[in-house]
Amino acid sequence: MRHSARSPSPEDITRSARQGNTELTRALSAYLGTELTPREFMLADGTRVGVDGADGDRPTVLAQFSPLHGPLKSAQRNKVIADAFKLVWLRDRHFPDARALLVLGEPLAKLFGRGAWLPAAFAAHGITVVVADDQHRIRALDIST
């Protein structure tokens, strides 16, 4: 068995993770009625930022996936918050016409219960949250306050 001496780069890891969401990307595309693909944007200042789904060079949708299956841990909650921050920053600074959309697995929907600060913060920043089940069926999550 031959092993590569090179460790995978962050780009390889990110690309691999994004390619693993093909079925979810297709399901979200069908749900929204627009074709999404994983995208990496090179911004004018040289910053590179990737998203799990976008619909073009001047996107109207920017999506991140957290299709967690299993017990909810604080690290997953933190990833959802970081993903939301990235989407809002990317939208507000570079693609103001885009919709910021988070796709969560069922266990993560528990973070968005009534009266919690997280749904109020996401709603205030114009982040849409949808939930995908194990069969990639998608439903909107009402996070309005």
N, C-alpha and C positions, 0 to 999 in steps of 0.2 A: 504494500500500500504506500503510495507516494503522498507526501505532505508538502504543502507550499510553505516556504520560509517566510512569506509575506503575510502579515496579519491583515484581516479585512479592514479597509479604510472606513471612516464614518459614512462616506458616500455609498460604499458597498452595502453596509448594514441598513442604511436608510432606504436604498433602492430595493433591497430584498424585502424589507418590511412592507413597503408600498406595493410591490408586486404581489404580495400575499393577500391583498385585499381586492383582487380582481372581481370576485363575485359581489362583494359589497359595493364596489364602484358601479358595477352594472345595475344593481338593484337601486342605488341612489339615483343614478342617471334616469332610470325608468320612472322613479317616483317624482323627480323634478321635471322630467320631459326635456332634458338637455344632456348631451354627452359630456361626461366628466372623465378626465384622465389624471393620473398622478403628474404633478408638475414641479419643476424646480425653476425658480425665477432668479435671474441675475439682475439685481437692482443697480441703478445708476451709480451708486457709491461703491459698487463691487461686492456688496453683501449678497450671499446666496441664501435663499430660503425655499424650502420645499413644503408642499401641501399634498395631502392624500388625494384630493380631487379638485380640479378647476376646469372651466369650460372654454378656455382660449387664452390668447396672449393678453387681452384686456378682459380678464374674467368678470363675470357677473355672479359667479359662485366660487367661494373658497371653502373647502371642506377638510376637516380632520376627523379621523376615525379612532375610536377607543372601544373596539368590540370585545370588551371584557366578558369572559365566561368564567364563573367561579366566584369565590369569596372576594368581597370588596376590601381593599387595603388602602391605607393613606397614600401610598405611592401612586396608585391609580387615580385617586382624587387629585393629587398634585399634578399629574400629567394632564388631566382634563382642564385644570385651571391654566397650566402653561400653554396648552393648545389654544385655549380661548384667547389668552393674551397675545399669542402669535398671530392669530387670525384677525383680531381687532387692530393690532398694529399694522399688519400688512394691508388691510382694507383702508384704514383711516389715513395712512401715509402714502399709499401707492395705488390702490384700486378703490376709490371712494364709491364707485357704483356697484361694488360686489356685495354679495350677501355672505356673511360669516355663518358657517353651519357646522355644528358638531354632531357626529353620529356616535351614539353610545350603545353599548351592550346593556341588556336589561338590568344587571346588578348596579350599574352606575346611575340608573334612573332614580335610585333611592336618594341620591344627593340633591335631588330637585324637589323635595317635598315642600308643601305649603308652609310658609313661615320661616323657611331657612334663608340665610343671606345669599347663598350661591345663585338660586334662580332669580332673585331680585337684581343682583349685580349683572347677570347675563342679560336679562331683559333690558336693563338700563343701557347696556352697551350694544344692543341690537344683535345679539347672538341668537340664532335659531338652533334649537336642540331637537334632534329626532332620535328615536330608539330603534335599533335593529335587533330582531330576535335571531334564534339559531338558524332559521330558514331564510334569513335576509329579508324578512318582511319589515317594512319601515312604517313607523307611525310618528306623527308630530307629538312632542311633549309640550303641554301647556305650562309655560313658566311665567305667565303674566301674573302680576300681583294684584 
